[in-house]
Amino acid sequence: MQALHQMMMETFGDKEFDFVRLLTRVNHEVAYAFESNVGIDEMDEKKQVPSIIFTLTKYLYLTPK
């Protein structure tokens, strides 16, 4: 959610970024910038990558009001 919010703030109102492209940038950010930190040695410093599944048939642009 943090990465999604960050990418939305960076690209908000930019007509070049449709929603799928935005989510792709979020995947990249999460994959390379985040690691788990849960306090259990076996589970600390692990990577995660979001999975995007969608059924969009048109481009979706988020524009300011």
Secondary structure, DSSP 8 states (H G I E B T S, - for coil): -HHHHHHHHHHTT-TT--HHHHHHHHHHHHHHH-----S-TTTTT------------S-------
